[in-house]
Amino acid sequence: MSSTASVDLITKERTFQYDESLPPLPVPDLDKTLHKYLQSVKPLVTEEEFARTQEIVTKFGQTEGLKLHEQLLQRAKTERNWMEEWWEKYAYLSSRQPLAVSLNMFGPFFAVKDVWPPWEGTQLERTSIFLTLALRYFQEARRETLPVMKSASGEQTFDMTQVKAFFCSSRIPGESVDEIVRYFKTEQEGPCPNHIIVTCNGHIFKMDNLFEENGEVVGSLELVRRLSLIKERSRIEGQCICILTADDRPSWAKSYEHMCALDPMNEQHLDTINKAILVIALDPEKPTNISEIMLQSMAGPNGHNRWFDKSYNVISFENGTSGMTGDHAHLDGVVVAVFSYYVHTQLRALKDSVLGDNMNPLRSDPEEIIFTTDQQVEEAKLHAANTYKKLADNVEVICSEFWGYGKKYVKSVGYHPDAFMQLALQLAYYRMYGRCVPCYETATTRQYYHGRTETVRSTTQEALDWCRAMVGNSHTNRERHQLLKEAHDKHMQLMNEAKDGQGVDRHLLGLYVLAMESGEGIPELFTDPSYTKSGGGGNFTLSTSLVGYVPVQGAVSAMCNDGYGCFYNIEDQNYRVVVTGYKNSPSTDIMRFFESITQSAPDEECRHTVQALASVFKVPHSWSHFCAKDKCFS
C-alpha cells in the first residue's frame, strides 16, 4: 500500500476529538423500564407466572426499586457513564470461567474468499503484509488520523476510546476479580509500547524495532526475515507458557503470582507481553474455508500459541489463511470488525506483495522470552491444557451464507435487514421447539460517553404471534404479512430505544449491583423465576449479534449450555450466519437449527418455511436461491 492510500483515510476530524464532549449515559425512567421488562417476560411464562411477576414488579417499583433508582440517579451525577465500571467488573472481570473458547471473541479474515486463497508456502509473506497493515493502523490511531465512527445517517458521533483498548492492552488474572491494563497512548499523550509478541510451537518472541526513524513500518522483507528466524528457532516445542492463560481464572491467577515470585525476570516478561501492541501466532494448521478458520480460531489444538488475555491475537496458519481471537472485556466486536475490514480493503487495493522500504531496512532479530519455571508451573500447564481440551472438545460451530435475501431486497420491501434476521431466528427456533425463548441482540450505546452496549430483548409478544401464524395453517398470507409488520416494527422500536440508552438490562443490572453492594439483600425481582426465564442473569437461550454490513465475521460461544450463539453479517445479496453451540447439550442441535435458518436442507419442514416466507415477501422460492456453503463442525 502506498503512502497515498494511507492518506485517503485521513479526515479533518481527529480520531478521539469528540470523546470528551459526548453526552453522559442516561438513566432510564424506572416505571418505563419495569413496563418494558414485563412486556419481555409475558411471551415466555405462563399466565400464572406472569400474574405473580406483575405483583413482584409492582411492589419493587413502589418500594426498594425507588430507593435503588434514586441511588443510581445520584451516581449518574458524578459518573458520566454510570455503567462503565460495573460493566467491566461484573460482565467480564468477575467471571471465573476460562477466557479460551468460553468467552473470547474469534473470527476469520475474509481475504481467504477473494484475495488470499489457501496457498502453501505463503504463511510468512502474508503475515508480514498483514503485520505491516496492522502497524499502519496502529500508527494512524497514534496520530489520530483514523476516521471517527458515526451512525449510518452521520448524525451521531460514536465514542472511539475502544480503539485505544485494541492495542497494547491485556488482562491480569486475579483470585476473585481480574484487572485490565492499557498502555496505548496517542502521540500527543506521549510514548507508547511499540513491540509485538510472536508465538510459534510453544515459544514466545518479542519483536521490536518495527518502525524506521521516519515512523514508517520497516520493510515487509525484513519482517519475513524475522519471522523466518522465529520458525527456525521453534522447530522443537517450547515452554508452552501461553497455555496457562487458557485455565480457569483462579488457577491462572495463582500461577501468575507464583511465577512473579519465582523470578523477578518472569514479572518483566509478563509485563512485556501485557504491553505488546498485539500477538501474532504462527500455527501449523491448514484451514481451507471460513468455517474451518473459525473453528481453529475458536478451539483449535494450539492453545499454547495464544495469549488469551490480550485484546487481540492474530492467528496465521501454515497455508496463508488467518483468523483472530481476543478478550471481549477490552472492547466490543464492532471495533475488531472495523479493523478487519480496513485490512481487507487495503489488501484488495495492493498492487505489490512487498511493502515498505526494503533497500536499507532497520535490521533487528527477535528475542525469545524464556521463563523460569518449577514443578508447580509444569503441573499448572498440564491442568490448563486439560481445561482447554475439555472446553475445545465440547464446542461446535457452523458458518455459511444463504442467498436470495440480502440487504438490498429486504430494504426494497420495506423492512430493516437486521430486524428481518432477528425474526428469522425466532421462527427457526419456534419451528424446531414449538416455543419461543429469550433472545439477546446487541445494541450499541457508543453515542454516549464511553458507551458500550445495551440488550435488545428480541422475543416479543408480536414475534411470538407471527411465529404461530407462520407455522399454523389458520392465517392467510395477508394476515401473516400484517403480523410480520407488527413484529418488525416492535423490534425496531426496542432497538432504537436500546441505542438511546433506554433499554431494560443495563438499568436492572445497575439496580442489582447497588442492592448487592449495599449488603441489604437482593430484591425479589431478581430471584423471581421469570427473571431467569426471560434471560436475566445471563440466561438468554439465543445470544445474537449483527456483525456488520461488510465482509467481516466474528462470534463468541453460546451464552447458555442449552442455547445457541448466532452471529451474522448482511451484504447486498446474502446473509452470512455463524451458529455456535455445545455438544454435551441434550436439547440443542446446531446443524438442524442452522438448516432451519438458512433453508439449506430440502425436507418438507424447511420447504414449507421457504414457501411461507416467499409468499409473504412475494419472491421466488427456488432452492437455488438458498445456497449454503462452508459448513463445518467439530
N, C-alpha and C positions, 0 to 999 in steps of 0.2 A: 504493500500500500504506500503510495506516495504521500509526501507531507501535505500535498494539496487535498488529498482525500480526507486527511485528518482535519484540515481547516474547515471542510464542508460542514462539520458538526458543531463548529463554534458559533455561538449566538451572542447577541449583545448582553443577554442576561447571564449573570454568573450563577453557577450551579446551585449554590447554597444561599443566595442573596435574600430569598424570601422567607427562609425557615423561621427566623426570629419574629417575623411580623404576622405569621399565620394566627388565626383566631384560636382561642383555647377550646379544648374538647368540652362540649356542653354536657350538662347533667339533664337527662330527660325528666319529664314530669312523672311523678310516681304513679298517679292514677292511670295515665296513658300506658305506662309500662305494664302495670298489672292487668289492664284490659287486654293488651296485646298478648300477654302471657297466657291468659285464659283462652283466648282465641286459638293459640297454638296447641293448647292441651286438648281442646274439645274433640278433634278428629282422632285422637289417639287413645282415648279411655272410654269406659262405659258411662252410661248416664248416671249411675250411682256414684261412680268415682268422680265424675265431673261435679256433681252436686256437692260432694264433700270438699273438693278442691276449691269450689267457689266460696264456701264458708271459711276455709283457711285463708284464702287470699283476701277476702273482705276484712277479716279480723286483723290480718297483717297490715293492711293499708290503713287501719284505724288506730293501731297500737304501736308495736315495735318498729314496723316499717316506717312510720312517720319520724320516729326518733332517729333511726339509722339514716334516713334520707336527709334529714337536717344536718347530720354529721357529714354526710357526703357533700352537701352544698358548702359547708364550711371548709372542707378540704379543697374544694374546687376554687375557693377564693385565693388560696396560696399556691396551688399546683396547677400550672397551665394545662397539664394533661394529668388529671387525677387518676387515670387508669394505668399510666405508663409503668410505674414501679411495680404495681401489683400484677400486671400482665406478665412481665418478665419473670417475676418471682413465682407466681402461682400457676401460670400456664406452662412454664418451661423449667425454671431453675430448681423448683422444689420436687420435680419428678425424680424418682429414684430408679426409673427404668433405664436400661441401656439406650444410648442415642442411636447406635447402629441398628439398622433395619426398622426398629420400632418407631423412632421419632424423626430421624433426619430426612431432609428433602433429598430427592435423587432425580436424575433425568438424563436424556441423551443430548448429543449435539446433532442437529438436523443436517449437518454437512454431509452425512452419510447418504442422504437422499438425492442431493443434486450437485455436490462439489467434490466430496471426498468419499468415493465408494471404497469398500474394503479392498486393501491392496497390500500384499506382503512387502516388507522392506521399507514402508513409509512412516513407521512409528516416530522415529526421531526427527525426521524432516518436518512432519506435520506438527509435532509437539513444539518444535522451535518456532514455527509460524504462529501457532496458537498463542504461545507464550509472548511473542512479540506483540500481537494484537492486544492481549490481556494487559501487558505492561503499558501500552499506549493508552488504554482505557484508564488504567491507574494514574498515569501522568495527567490525563485530562481531568480526572477527578481532583487531583492535587492542584491543578491550575484553575480549577472551577470553570472549565470550558465545556463540560457535558451539558446538553440541553436540559432545562428544567422540565420535569414531567408534569403534564397537565391533563385535565379531563378531556374527553373526546370533543367536547364543544369548545375547549380552550378557555372556558370561563373560570375554572377552578385551578388554582396552582397547588401542586402536591408537595408535601414535606419531603426533602431529599436527604435527611440525616441517615437514612438506612444505607445510602451509598457509602457513607463513611464506615458503616459496620461490615460492609462487604469485604474490605481489605484489612489486613493487619489486626484481625480480631480472633479471639479464642475464648474458650470456656474453661474455667478452672474447677475441678471437681471438689465438692465439699461433702462432709459426712451427712448433713441434713439438707443443705441447700448449696447450689453451685454459685459461681461468680463469673460474670462476663468481664473480660479485659479488652479494651480497644486502644490501639496505638496510632491509628491513622490521623494524619494532620494535613491540612492544605498547606500550600507553600507560604501563604500569609501567616498561618498558625505556627509554622516552624518545622524543624527537621522531622522526618518520618522514616521508620524502618524501610529499607529498600532491598531486602533479600527475600528469596523464596526457599521453600523446602521441597526436595525431590526424594521420593521414596521408590525403592526398587528391590524386590525379593527380600523384604525384611530389613533392608538398610535404610538409613536416613542421612541425607546430604544437605548441607547448607550451600546455596549458590548465591553469591553476592556479586558486586561489580557488574551490575546488569545495565548500567547507564553510562554512556560516554560523558565527557566533560560538558558537552553542549546540551545534555539532558535527554538525548535520543537513546533509544534502546540499542544495545550492541547488536551487531550483525547476526542474522539467523544462522550463518555458517559457524560462527563462534559458539552459538548456543548448541548446535548439533554436535560440535566437538566436545563440549562439556557433558552433554547427555550421553555421548558415546563412552566417555570415561566412566560415568556412573554405571552404565550397563556392564562395562568390562570389569569393574570392581565389585559387581554384585552377582557374579556367577555362582558363588556359594551363598546359601541363605544366611542372612544377617541376624541381628539380635531380636528382630520382630517386636520391638518395644511398642510400636503403634497399636498392637492388638489390645494393649491394656485399656485404650480409650473405648473399646467395644464392650467393656464389662459393665455391670450394674454400677450406679454412681457411688454408693458407699464403698464398694470394693476398690474401684479406681481411685477414690479419694484416699483410701488407706495406702494404696501402692504409691500414689503421688507423694504423699507426705513422707513415706518411708524412703523413697528414692532421694528426696531432697536432703533427708537427714543422713543418708548413707554416704554421700559425697557432695560437697558444695558445687562441683562441676555439673552434677546432674541437674541441679536447680538452674544453672546457667543454660544448660542445653534445653531444658523445658521452656525457659524464657525466650530462647532463640526461636523455638518452634511457635510459641504463642504470638510472637511479634511478626512472624513472616507474613508477607503480602498474601500468599496463598500456598497451597500444597499441590504438587504435581505427582501423581502416582503412575509409574511405568509398569503396566500389567502384562502378563504373558497371554491372557485370554484373547480370543478372536471372534467376538460377536459380529454377526453379519447384517443385522437389521435393527430397527428401533426397539423392538420388544426385547431382543437379546441384550442390547446395550443397557436397557433399563433394568433388566434382571441382574446383570453383572454389577451395575452401579448400586443397586439396592442391597443385594445379598450375595455377591459373588464370593469365590473362595479365598479372596485375598484381603481379608480383614486386617491382616498385618501390614498392609500397604496404605491404610487410610488413617488420618488423624481426625477422628470423628468429631472432636471438639472444635475444629476450625470452622469458620463460617463458609469456607469454600475449598473443596478438593476437586481438581480436575483429574479424571482418570483416562490415561492414554493407553489404548490397547495395542497389542502386537501388530494387528493388521491395519492400523491407521485410523480406526474408529475411536470415538471418545465419548465419555459421559461425565457426570459430576455427582457429588454428594456433599452435604453441608448441614451444619447445625441450624435448626429453624429458629432458635432463640434470638439470634442476632438480627434477623431480618425476615421479611415476607417474600414469598416466591416471585412476586412481580419484579422485584429488584434483580433477581437472578435471571428472569426471563428477558428483561431489557438488555442485560449484558450479553446473554446468549444470542439474542437477535443482532446485537451490534457486531459480534464476532462473525456471525453467519453472513450478514450483508457485506462485511469487509472481505470475507473470503470469496464471495461471489464476484466482487469487483477486482480481485487481484489479477494482474497480468503476468506476474513473475512469482516463482517459487522461492526466490532468495530475497530476503528483506534486509534493509538497513545497510550500514557502511561495513562492507566485508574486506575492504582494502587494507585498513590499518585498525583492526578490531582491538578492543581492550581485552587482553587475554588474562584469564583467571580460572584456576582449577577449582572444582567443587571440593568442599571439606566435609569428610564424613563425621557424623556425630556419633560418638561411642559413649554409652552409658556404663557406669559402674553398677554391677548387679550382684545379687547374692541368691541364696536358695529361696528366700521369701519372694523375691521378684520373679524367679523362674516358676515357682508354684503359682504366682498370680497370673502369669502369662498363660499357663495351662488352663486356669479357671476361666480367664477371659475368652480364650479360644473355644472352650466348651460352651460358654454362654452364647457366643456369637453363632456357633454352628447350630445350636438348638433353635435360635431365632431364624437364621437363614433357611434352615430346612423346613420351617413351618409356613413361610410366606409364598404367595404365588401372585403373578402379575400377568395381565394380558393387555396388549396395546394394539389397536387397529384404527382404521379410518373407514367411514362409510360415506358414500356419495349419493347425490340426489337431493339432499337438503344441505345447503350451506348458508352463509351469511346473506348472500345476495337474494336468494329465493325467499328465505324466511322473512326478510325485511320487506320484500316486494308484496307479500300478502298481509302485511300489517302487524307482524309480530316481532318481538325482540329475540334475536338468536339465542341469547343466554336463557331467557325465560322458557323458550321452546325446549331447550335441552333439559332444563330442570323438570319440566312436566313430563318429558320423555322418560326421565329416570323414575319419576313417581309411577308412571304407567308400567314400566318394565318390572318394577318391584311388585306392584299390585297384581299383575298377571301371574307372577310366579307364586305369590304367597296369599293372595286374596285379601290383603290388608295393606294399609299404609303404615310407615314407620317414621320416626323423627329423622329429618334430613337437615343437614347443616350446609349452608353455602357461605362462602367468604365474601364479605363486602369491605371495601377499603374505606378507611376514615382518614386518609393521608392529607385531606384538605385542611385538617386541623393540626395544631402544633404537636409534633412527634406522634402523629396518628398512625395507627397500625390497621386493625381490622375490627369488624363487628360481625355478628352472626345473623344471617337471614334464615329464619325458621321456615323452610320451604314447604313443609307439609301443612297445607291449609285445608279448611273445610271445602273450599272451592275446588282445590286439586283433587280431593277425595271424591267429590261429586262427579267430576269429569272422568276420573278413572273408572268409576262404577258404570257410567254411561258408555264408555268405550268398550268395556268388557261384555256388558249385557247386550241383549237384543231388543230392549224395550224403548230405546230412544231413536229418533230419526237423526239423520245427518245434520239437519238444521239445528236440532236441539243439542247435539254434541258440539256443534260449532259454537253455539251460544255459551255452553258451559266451558268450553275451552277459552273463549274470550274472557269470561269472568275469572277463571283460574289464572290466566295470563296477566290480567290487569291487577289482580290481587298480589301476585308475585312481584310485579313491577312496583307496586305501592310499598311493599315491605323492603324491597331492595333500595329504593330511594330514601326511605326513612332510615334504614341502617347506615347508608352512606352519610346521611346528615347527623349521625350520632344519636339517632332516636330509636335504636334497636332495643331488644329485651335483655340479652345475655350479659353484656358488659355492665349494665346498670345493676342487674341482680347479683353479679359477681362482686361488685363494689359493696353492696349491702351485706352480702355474705361475709366478705373479708372483715368489714367493720364489726360485725357481730362476733366473728371468730376471735379477732384480736382483742375484743373487749373482755372476753372470758365469761360473758354473761349467758352463754348458751346459744345454740343455733336455732333460729326461728323454725316453726313447724312447716312453713312453706318449703324449706329446703330438705326436709325429711319426709315430706308427703310423697308417696309412691308416684304420683302424677308428675312430680318434678323430674324424676329419673325417666319415666316413660315418655316424656316429651323432649328428652335429650339433655336435660340439665346435668351438670357434673361430668361432662364429657361422655355422654351416653347416646350420641347420635348414631343410629344404625347406618345411615348413609352420610358419609363425610365427603363433601364435594367442593370443587372449585373450578372456576373458569381461569385457565392459564393465560389466555390472550387470543388475539385475532391474527397472529402471525405464526410462521412455522417454528414454534418452540413447544416444548413439552416438559412436564415435571409432575411429580407425585409424592405422596407420603403413604405410609401404611394405613389401613383402615383403622378408624378410631376404636371400634368395638370388635371383640373377637367373633361375634356373630353378625358382623356387618360388612359393608363394602366401602372401599375408598374409590371415588370416581372423579377423575380429573380430565379436563378436555380443553382443546383449543379449537377455535372456529375459524375456518378460512372461507373464501368466497364460494367454493363449490362443495365443501366437505366439512365434516366433523371428525376430529381425531380424539379417541377416547382411550383412557387407561383405567383399568379396574384392578384393584388390589384386594386381597383377602387372606384368610388363614386356612391352612389345610386341616387343622385339628378341629375346626368348627363343624359340627354335625348338621347345622342348619343352612350353611351357605354353599353355593356352587357358582364360582366366578365365571365359569365357562357358560353356564346357562344364563346367568344374569347378563353377561357380555353379549350373548346372542340375542337376548331379549331387547337390548338397547340398539344394537347395530342392524338387527334383522338379517343376519348373515346366514341363518340356517333355514332351509326351505321346508319346514314342517308346518302342519296345519295351524298350530298355535301362532307361530310368528307370521305366517302368511295372512292370517286373519287380522293381525295388528297392522301389517303393512297396508292391507286393503282399507282398513278403517281410517288410518292416517291419511291415505291417499284420497279417500272420499271426502274427508274433512277439508283437505287442502286443495282438492281438485287437481292433483298431479298424477302422472302415470305411476303405476306401482310394479313395473317390471323388475324382476330380481336383478337385472343388470345395473339397476340404479343403486344397489346396496352392495358395494364391493368391499369386503373385509380383508385386511391384509395383516401380515406380521404378527400372527397370533403366537404367543409364547407363554408357557407357564412352567414353573419349576416343579 
